Amino acid sequence: MGETLHAVATAPQVQSLALAGFTVLAALLAERQRAVNAFFERWGLVGGMLLVAWHDLGDSHAG
């Protein structure tokens, strides 16, 4: 009977550790996603600026 009580007592500890591990994993994945999002956002801004510059250069030679 003592073993059953011990098993029940450790279940919340295991669940707490699992929740802590899940939280750390979720935080790392979220940080990675933010970094990737910022990377592509900056490339999008650079592409937009290059497109505007290319468009402006094309208009200045036309007339």
PDB file of N, CA, C and O in Angstrom:
ATOM      1  N   MET A   1       0.815  -1.182   0.000  1.00  0.00           N
ATOM      2  CA  MET A   1       0.000   0.000   0.000  1.00  0.00           C
ATOM      3  C   MET A   1       0.865   1.254   0.000  1.00  0.00           C
ATOM      4  O   MET A   1       0.479   2.268  -0.582  1.00  0.00           O
ATOM      5  N   GLY A   2       2.016   1.203   0.636  1.00  0.00           N
ATOM      6  CA  GLY A   2       2.921   2.345   0.663  1.00  0.00           C
ATOM      7  C   GLY A   2       3.445   2.683  -0.726  1.00  0.00           C
ATOM      8  O   GLY A   2       3.681   3.851  -1.036  1.00  0.00           O
ATOM      9  N   GLU A   3       3.629   1.659  -1.568  1.00  0.00           N
ATOM     10  CA  GLU A   3       4.106   1.894  -2.930  1.00  0.00           C
ATOM     11  C   GLU A   3       3.063   2.641  -3.751  1.00  0.00           C
ATOM     12  O   GLU A   3       3.415   3.491  -4.569  1.00  0.00           O
ATOM     13  N   THR A   4       1.802   2.338  -3.546  1.00  0.00           N
ATOM     14  CA  THR A   4       0.726   3.015  -4.269  1.00  0.00           C
ATOM     15  C   THR A   4       0.686   4.491  -3.902  1.00  0.00           C
ATOM     16  O   THR A   4       0.524   5.342  -4.777  1.00  0.00           O
ATOM     17  N   LEU A   5       0.830   4.803  -2.626  1.00  0.00           N
ATOM     18  CA  LEU A   5       0.840   6.200  -2.202  1.00  0.00           C
ATOM     19  C   LEU A   5       2.045   6.934  -2.781  1.00  0.00           C
ATOM     20  O   LEU A   5       1.946   8.098  -3.168  1.00  0.00           O
ATOM     21  N   HIS A   6       3.178   6.246  -2.836  1.00  0.00           N
ATOM     22  CA  HIS A   6       4.377   6.864  -3.403  1.00  0.00           C
ATOM     23  C   HIS A   6       4.183   7.139  -4.896  1.00  0.00           C
ATOM     24  O   HIS A   6       4.600   8.186  -5.391  1.00  0.00           O
ATOM     25  N   ALA A   7       3.558   6.214  -5.607  1.00  0.00           N
ATOM     26  CA  ALA A   7       3.310   6.404  -7.041  1.00  0.00           C
ATOM     27  C   ALA A   7       2.356   7.565  -7.276  1.00  0.00           C
ATOM     28  O   ALA A   7       2.534   8.334  -8.220  1.00  0.00           O
ATOM     29  N   VAL A   8       1.359   7.695  -6.437  1.00  0.00           N
ATOM     30  CA  VAL A   8       0.407   8.793  -6.574  1.00  0.00           C
ATOM     31  C   VAL A   8       1.083  10.116  -6.246  1.00  0.00           C
ATOM     32  O   VAL A   8       0.783  11.135  -6.868  1.00  0.00           O
ATOM     33  N   ALA A   9       1.981  10.112  -5.286  1.00  0.00           N
ATOM     34  CA  ALA A   9       2.662  11.344  -4.884  1.00  0.00           C
ATOM     35  C   ALA A   9       3.631  11.820  -5.962  1.00  0.00           C
ATOM     36  O   ALA A   9       3.834  13.026  -6.100  1.00  0.00           O
ATOM     37  N   THR A  10       4.230  10.921  -6.723  1.00  0.00           N
ATOM     38  CA  THR A  10       5.193  11.336  -7.738  1.00  0.00           C
ATOM     39  C   THR A  10       4.528  11.727  -9.046  1.00  0.00           C
ATOM     40  O   THR A  10       5.152  12.393  -9.872  1.00  0.00           O
ATOM     41  N   ALA A  11       3.279  11.332  -9.258  1.00  0.00           N
ATOM     42  CA  ALA A  11       2.605  11.679 -10.510  1.00  0.00           C
ATOM     43  C   ALA A  11       2.507  13.193 -10.707  1.00  0.00           C
ATOM     44  O   ALA A  11       2.787  13.659 -11.811  1.00  0.00           O
ATOM     45  N   PRO A  12       2.127  13.987  -9.706  1.00  0.00           N
ATOM     46  CA  PRO A  12       2.094  15.440  -9.911  1.00  0.00           C
ATOM     47  C   PRO A  12       3.480  16.020 -10.187  1.00  0.00           C
ATOM     48  O   PRO A  12       3.612  16.996 -10.924  1.00  0.00           O
ATOM     49  N   GLN A  13       4.510  15.418  -9.595  1.00  0.00           N
ATOM     50  CA  GLN A  13       5.866  15.898  -9.838  1.00  0.00           C
ATOM     51  C   GLN A  13       6.262  15.649 -11.289  1.00  0.00           C
ATOM     52  O   GLN A  13       6.860  16.510 -11.934  1.00  0.00           O
ATOM     53  N   VAL A  14       5.928  14.480 -11.792  1.00  0.00           N
ATOM     54  CA  VAL A  14       6.234  14.158 -13.185  1.00  0.00           C
ATOM     55  C   VAL A  14       5.439  15.066 -14.116  1.00  0.00           C
ATOM     56  O   VAL A  14       5.962  15.542 -15.123  1.00  0.00           O
ATOM     57  N   GLN A  15       4.189  15.301 -13.780  1.00  0.00           N
ATOM     58  CA  GLN A  15       3.366  16.191 -14.602  1.00  0.00           C
ATOM     59  C   GLN A  15       3.912  17.613 -14.578  1.00  0.00           C
ATOM     60  O   GLN A  15       3.904  18.300 -15.599  1.00  0.00           O
ATOM     61  N   SER A  16       4.382  18.051 -13.426  1.00  0.00           N
ATOM     62  CA  SER A  16       4.959  19.395 -13.325  1.00  0.00           C
ATOM     63  C   SER A  16       6.223  19.503 -14.162  1.00  0.00           C
ATOM     64  O   SER A  16       6.439  20.511 -14.835  1.00  0.00           O
ATOM     65  N   LEU A  17       7.056  18.477 -14.125  1.00  0.00           N
ATOM     66  CA  LEU A  17       8.274  18.480 -14.940  1.00  0.00           C
ATOM     67  C   LEU A  17       7.937  18.450 -16.428  1.00  0.00           C
ATOM     68  O   LEU A  17       8.588  19.122 -17.228  1.00  0.00           O
ATOM     69  N   ALA A  18       6.926  17.676 -16.795  1.00  0.00           N
ATOM     70  CA  ALA A  18       6.511  17.627 -18.197  1.00  0.00           C
ATOM     71  C   ALA A  18       5.982  18.982 -18.648  1.00  0.00           C
ATOM     72  O   ALA A  18       6.276  19.424 -19.758  1.00  0.00           O
ATOM     73  N   LEU A  19       5.214  19.636 -17.806  1.00  0.00           N
ATOM     74  CA  LEU A  19       4.691  20.962 -18.134  1.00  0.00           C
ATOM     75  C   LEU A  19       5.822  21.980 -18.255  1.00  0.00           C
ATOM     76  O   LEU A  19       5.800  22.829 -19.146  1.00  0.00           O
ATOM     77  N   ALA A  20       6.807  21.899 -17.368  1.00  0.00           N
ATOM     78  CA  ALA A  20       7.957  22.802 -17.443  1.00  0.00           C
ATOM     79  C   ALA A  20       8.736  22.572 -18.737  1.00  0.00           C
ATOM     80  O   ALA A  20       9.146  23.529 -19.395  1.00  0.00           O
ATOM     81  N   GLY A  21       8.940  21.315 -19.099  1.00  0.00           N
ATOM     82  CA  GLY A  21       9.639  21.008 -20.348  1.00  0.00           C
ATOM     83  C   GLY A  21       8.876  21.503 -21.559  1.00  0.00           C
ATOM     84  O   GLY A  21       9.468  22.050 -22.489  1.00  0.00           O
ATOM     85  N   PHE A  22       7.576  21.318 -21.553  1.00  0.00           N
ATOM     86  CA  PHE A  22       6.751  21.799 -22.658  1.00  0.00           C
ATOM     87  C   PHE A  22       6.818  23.317 -22.761  1.00  0.00           C
ATOM     88  O   PHE A  22       6.878  23.862 -23.864  1.00  0.00           O
ATOM     89  N   THR A  23       6.808  24.004 -21.621  1.00  0.00           N
ATOM     90  CA  THR A  23       6.861  25.466 -21.612  1.00  0.00           C
ATOM     91  C   THR A  23       8.183  25.968 -22.181  1.00  0.00           C
ATOM     92  O   THR A  23       8.200  26.913 -22.969  1.00  0.00           O
ATOM     93  N   VAL A  24       9.281  25.345 -21.790  1.00  0.00           N
ATOM     94  CA  VAL A  24      10.593  25.737 -22.316  1.00  0.00           C
ATOM     95  C   VAL A  24      10.653  25.481 -23.816  1.00  0.00           C
ATOM     96  O   VAL A  24      11.138  26.329 -24.565  1.00  0.00           O
ATOM     97  N   LEU A  25      10.174  24.337 -24.263  1.00  0.00           N
ATOM     98  CA  LEU A  25      10.170  24.022 -25.689  1.00  0.00           C
ATOM     99  C   LEU A  25       9.324  25.015 -26.474  1.00  0.00           C
ATOM    100  O   LEU A  25       9.731  25.471 -27.542  1.00  0.00           O
ATOM    101  N   ALA A  26       8.155  25.350 -25.953  1.00  0.00           N
ATOM    102  CA  ALA A  26       7.282  26.314 -26.630  1.00  0.00           C
ATOM    103  C   ALA A  26       7.938  27.687 -26.703  1.00  0.00           C
ATOM    104  O   ALA A  26       7.815  28.377 -27.715  1.00  0.00           O
ATOM    105  N   ALA A  27       8.627  28.087 -25.650  1.00  0.00           N
ATOM    106  CA  ALA A  27       9.307  29.387 -25.650  1.00  0.00           C
ATOM    107  C   ALA A  27      10.432  29.413 -26.676  1.00  0.00           C
ATOM    108  O   ALA A  27      10.609  30.410 -27.377  1.00  0.00           O
ATOM    109  N   LEU A  28      11.191  28.330 -26.771  1.00  0.00           N
ATOM    110  CA  LEU A  28      12.282  28.273 -27.750  1.00  0.00           C
ATOM    111  C   LEU A  28      11.747  28.290 -29.176  1.00  0.00           C
ATOM    112  O   LEU A  28      12.301  28.972 -30.039  1.00  0.00           O
ATOM    113  N   LEU A  29      10.681  27.548 -29.426  1.00  0.00           N
ATOM    114  CA  LEU A  29      10.094  27.538 -30.765  1.00  0.00           C
ATOM    115  C   LEU A  29       9.505  28.899 -31.121  1.00  0.00           C
ATOM    116  O   LEU A  29       9.617  29.343 -32.264  1.00  0.00           O
ATOM    117  N   ALA A  30       8.886  29.555 -30.163  1.00  0.00           N
ATOM    118  CA  ALA A  30       8.313  30.879 -30.419  1.00  0.00           C
ATOM    119  C   ALA A  30       9.416  31.880 -30.725  1.00  0.00           C
ATOM    120  O   ALA A  30       9.263  32.719 -31.612  1.00  0.00           O
ATOM    121  N   GLU A  31      10.530  31.801 -29.994  1.00  0.00           N
ATOM    122  CA  GLU A  31      11.646  32.717 -30.240  1.00  0.00           C
ATOM    123  C   GLU A  31      12.234  32.465 -31.627  1.00  0.00           C
ATOM    124  O   GLU A  31      12.590  33.406 -32.336  1.00  0.00           O
ATOM    125  N   ARG A  32      12.332  31.204 -32.007  1.00  0.00           N
ATOM    126  CA  ARG A  32      12.857  30.869 -33.333  1.00  0.00           C
ATOM    127  C   ARG A  32      11.924  31.399 -34.421  1.00  0.00           C
ATOM    128  O   ARG A  32      12.376  31.924 -35.439  1.00  0.00           O
ATOM    129  N   GLN A  33      10.626  31.255 -34.195  1.00  0.00           N
ATOM    130  CA  GLN A  33       9.656  31.728 -35.183  1.00  0.00           C
ATOM    131  C   GLN A  33       9.718  33.249 -35.311  1.00  0.00           C
ATOM    132  O   GLN A  33       9.618  33.782 -36.416  1.00  0.00           O
ATOM    133  N   ARG A  34       9.884  33.956 -34.181  1.00  0.00           N
ATOM    134  CA  ARG A  34      10.008  35.416 -34.239  1.00  0.00           C
ATOM    135  C   ARG A  34      11.253  35.820 -35.000  1.00  0.00           C
ATOM    136  O   ARG A  34      11.226  36.781 -35.769  1.00  0.00           O
ATOM    137  N   ALA A  35      12.352  35.095 -34.795  1.00  0.00           N
ATOM    138  CA  ALA A  35      13.595  35.419 -35.486  1.00  0.00           C
ATOM    139  C   ALA A  35      13.450  35.190 -36.988  1.00  0.00           C
ATOM    140  O   ALA A  35      13.895  36.011 -37.790  1.00  0.00           O
ATOM    141  N   VAL A  36      12.832  34.083 -37.366  1.00  0.00           N
ATOM    142  CA  VAL A  36      12.619  33.797 -38.787  1.00  0.00           C
ATOM    143  C   VAL A  36      11.681  34.825 -39.398  1.00  0.00           C
ATOM    144  O   VAL A  36      11.901  35.273 -40.524  1.00  0.00           O
ATOM    145  N   ASN A  37      10.645  35.203 -38.671  1.00  0.00           N
ATOM    146  CA  ASN A  37       9.703  36.201 -39.164  1.00  0.00           C
ATOM    147  C   ASN A  37      10.404  37.538 -39.377  1.00  0.00           C
ATOM    148  O   ASN A  37      10.179  38.198 -40.391  1.00  0.00           O
ATOM    149  N   ALA A  38      11.246  37.941 -38.434  1.00  0.00           N
ATOM    150  CA  ALA A  38      11.977  39.204 -38.570  1.00  0.00           C
ATOM    151  C   ALA A  38      12.926  39.151 -39.763  1.00  0.00           C
ATOM    152  O   ALA A  38      13.074  40.141 -40.480  1.00  0.00           O
ATOM    153  N   PHE A  39      13.564  38.011 -39.981  1.00  0.00           N
ATOM    154  CA  PHE A  39      14.480  37.854 -41.111  1.00  0.00           C
ATOM    155  C   PHE A  39      13.747  38.064 -42.435  1.00  0.00           C
ATOM    156  O   PHE A  39      14.199  38.837 -43.280  1.00  0.00           O
ATOM    157  N   PHE A  40      12.626  37.385 -42.614  1.00  0.00           N
ATOM    158  CA  PHE A  40      11.896  37.513 -43.873  1.00  0.00           C
ATOM    159  C   PHE A  40      11.218  38.868 -44.004  1.00  0.00           C
ATOM    160  O   PHE A  40      11.043  39.370 -45.114  1.00  0.00           O
ATOM    161  N   GLU A  41      10.833  39.464 -42.877  1.00  0.00           N
ATOM    162  CA  GLU A  41      10.242  40.797 -42.929  1.00  0.00           C
ATOM    163  C   GLU A  41      11.269  41.806 -43.444  1.00  0.00           C
ATOM    164  O   GLU A  41      10.939  42.681 -44.244  1.00  0.00           O
ATOM    165  N   ARG A  42      12.495  41.682 -42.987  1.00  0.00           N
ATOM    166  CA  ARG A  42      13.537  42.605 -43.446  1.00  0.00           C
ATOM    167  C   ARG A  42      13.857  42.395 -44.925  1.00  0.00           C
ATOM    168  O   ARG A  42      14.084  43.359 -45.656  1.00  0.00           O
ATOM    169  N   TRP A  43      13.875  41.145 -45.359  1.00  0.00           N
ATOM    170  CA  TRP A  43      14.106  40.897 -46.780  1.00  0.00           C
ATOM    171  C   TRP A  43      12.960  41.455 -47.620  1.00  0.00           C
ATOM    172  O   TRP A  43      13.183  41.941 -48.729  1.00  0.00           O
ATOM    173  N   GLY A  44      11.755  41.391 -47.104  1.00  0.00           N
ATOM    174  CA  GLY A  44      10.614  41.979 -47.805  1.00  0.00           C
ATOM    175  C   GLY A  44      10.746  43.486 -47.914  1.00  0.00           C
ATOM    176  O   GLY A  44      10.440  44.063 -48.958  1.00  0.00           O
ATOM    177  N   LEU A  45      11.202  44.133 -46.842  1.00  0.00           N
ATOM    178  CA  LEU A  45      11.415  45.582 -46.885  1.00  0.00           C
ATOM    179  C   LEU A  45      12.512  45.949 -47.882  1.00  0.00           C
ATOM    180  O   LEU A  45      12.369  46.904 -48.645  1.00  0.00           O
ATOM    181  N   VAL A  46      13.598  45.194 -47.875  1.00  0.00           N
ATOM    182  CA  VAL A  46      14.689  45.447 -48.824  1.00  0.00           C
ATOM    183  C   VAL A  46      14.190  45.267 -50.249  1.00  0.00           C
ATOM    184  O   VAL A  46      14.491  46.086 -51.118  1.00  0.00           O
ATOM    185  N   GLY A  47      13.433  44.212 -50.499  1.00  0.00           N
ATOM    186  CA  GLY A  47      12.892  43.984 -51.839  1.00  0.00           C
ATOM    187  C   GLY A  47      11.959  45.097 -52.274  1.00  0.00           C
ATOM    188  O   GLY A  47      11.996  45.528 -53.426  1.00  0.00           O
ATOM    189  N   GLY A  48      11.122  45.565 -51.357  1.00  0.00           N
ATOM    190  CA  GLY A  48      10.219  46.672 -51.681  1.00  0.00           C
ATOM    191  C   GLY A  48      10.974  47.944 -52.009  1.00  0.00           C
ATOM    192  O   GLY A  48      10.618  48.652 -52.951  1.00  0.00           O
ATOM    193  N   MET A  49      12.012  48.243 -51.243  1.00  0.00           N
ATOM    194  CA  MET A  49      12.814  49.442 -51.512  1.00  0.00           C
ATOM    195  C   MET A  49      13.545  49.340 -52.845  1.00  0.00           C
ATOM    196  O   MET A  49      13.632  50.317 -53.588  1.00  0.00           O
ATOM    197  N   LEU A  50      14.068  48.155 -53.143  1.00  0.00           N
ATOM    198  CA  LEU A  50      14.727  47.965 -54.438  1.00  0.00           C
ATOM    199  C   LEU A  50      13.736  48.104 -55.586  1.00  0.00           C
ATOM    200  O   LEU A  50      14.075  48.662 -56.630  1.00  0.00           O
ATOM    201  N   LEU A  51      12.537  47.613 -55.410  1.00  0.00           N
ATOM    202  CA  LEU A  51      11.511  47.724 -56.443  1.00  0.00           C
ATOM    203  C   LEU A  51      11.139  49.187 -56.687  1.00  0.00           C
ATOM    204  O   LEU A  51      10.979  49.602 -57.835  1.00  0.00           O
ATOM    205  N   VAL A  52      11.001  49.964 -55.622  1.00  0.00           N
ATOM    206  CA  VAL A  52      10.694  51.392 -55.766  1.00  0.00           C
ATOM    207  C   VAL A  52      11.848  52.115 -56.451  1.00  0.00           C
ATOM    208  O   VAL A  52      11.624  52.941 -57.336  1.00  0.00           O
ATOM    209  N   ALA A  53      13.084  51.809 -56.048  1.00  0.00           N
ATOM    210  CA  ALA A  53      14.243  52.449 -56.674  1.00  0.00           C
ATOM    211  C   ALA A  53      14.323  52.089 -58.155  1.00  0.00           C
ATOM    212  O   ALA A  53      14.606  52.948 -58.990  1.00  0.00           O
ATOM    213  N   TRP A  54      14.075  50.830 -58.479  1.00  0.00           N
ATOM    214  CA  TRP A  54      14.120  50.389 -59.872  1.00  0.00           C
ATOM    215  C   TRP A  54      13.032  51.101 -60.676  1.00  0.00           C
ATOM    216  O   TRP A  54      13.267  51.529 -61.807  1.00  0.00           O
ATOM    217  N   HIS A  55      11.854  51.224 -60.094  1.00  0.00           N
ATOM    218  CA  HIS A  55      10.747  51.905 -60.755  1.00  0.00           C
ATOM    219  C   HIS A  55      11.078  53.386 -60.974  1.00  0.00           C
ATOM    220  O   HIS A  55      10.813  53.930 -62.046  1.00  0.00           O
ATOM    221  N   ASP A  56      11.654  54.034 -59.963  1.00  0.00           N
ATOM    222  CA  ASP A  56      12.026  55.448 -60.087  1.00  0.00           C
ATOM    223  C   ASP A  56      13.118  55.648 -61.130  1.00  0.00           C
ATOM    224  O   ASP A  56      13.070  56.617 -61.887  1.00  0.00           O
ATOM    225  N   LEU A  57      14.084  54.771 -61.184  1.00  0.00           N
ATOM    226  CA  LEU A  57      15.149  54.893 -62.185  1.00  0.00           C
ATOM    227  C   LEU A  57      14.599  54.692 -63.589  1.00  0.00           C
ATOM    228  O   LEU A  57      15.044  55.350 -64.530  1.00  0.00           O
ATOM    229  N   GLY A  58      13.649  53.803 -63.738  1.00  0.00           N
ATOM    230  CA  GLY A  58      13.034  53.578 -65.042  1.00  0.00           C
ATOM    231  C   GLY A  58      12.244  54.781 -65.509  1.00  0.00           C
ATOM    232  O   GLY A  58      12.241  55.087 -66.701  1.00  0.00           O
ATOM    233  N   ASP A  59      11.576  55.472 -64.602  1.00  0.00           N
ATOM    234  CA  ASP A  59      10.796  56.656 -64.963  1.00  0.00           C
ATOM    235  C   ASP A  59      11.686  57.839 -65.315  1.00  0.00           C
ATOM    236  O   ASP A  59      11.315  58.644 -66.170  1.00  0.00           O
ATOM    237  N   SER A  60      12.844  57.969 -64.687  1.00  0.00           N
ATOM    238  CA  SER A  60      13.697  59.136 -64.945  1.00  0.00           C
ATOM    239  C   SER A  60      14.322  59.073 -66.338  1.00  0.00           C
ATOM    240  O   SER A  60      14.609  60.120 -66.919  1.00  0.00           O
ATOM    241  N   HIS A  61      14.536  57.906 -66.877  1.00  0.00           N
ATOM    242  CA  HIS A  61      15.119  57.775 -68.217  1.00  0.00           C
ATOM    243  C   HIS A  61      14.056  57.900 -69.309  1.00  0.00           C
ATOM    244  O   HIS A  61      14.391  58.132 -70.471  1.00  0.00           O
ATOM    245  N   ALA A  62      12.803  57.752 -68.956  1.00  0.00           N
ATOM    246  CA  ALA A  62      11.740  57.774 -69.960  1.00  0.00           C
ATOM    247  C   ALA A  62      11.362  59.195 -70.378  1.00  0.00           C
ATOM    248  O   ALA A  62      10.854  59.382 -71.483  1.00  0.00           O
ATOM    249  N   GLY A  63      11.588  60.175 -69.552  1.00  0.00           N
ATOM    250  CA  GLY A  63      11.053  61.441 -69.980  1.00  0.00           C
ATOM    251  C   GLY A  63      11.681  62.609 -69.386  1.00  0.00           C
ATOM    252  O   GLY A  63      11.295  63.738 -69.687  1.00  0.00           O
TER     253      GLY A  63
END
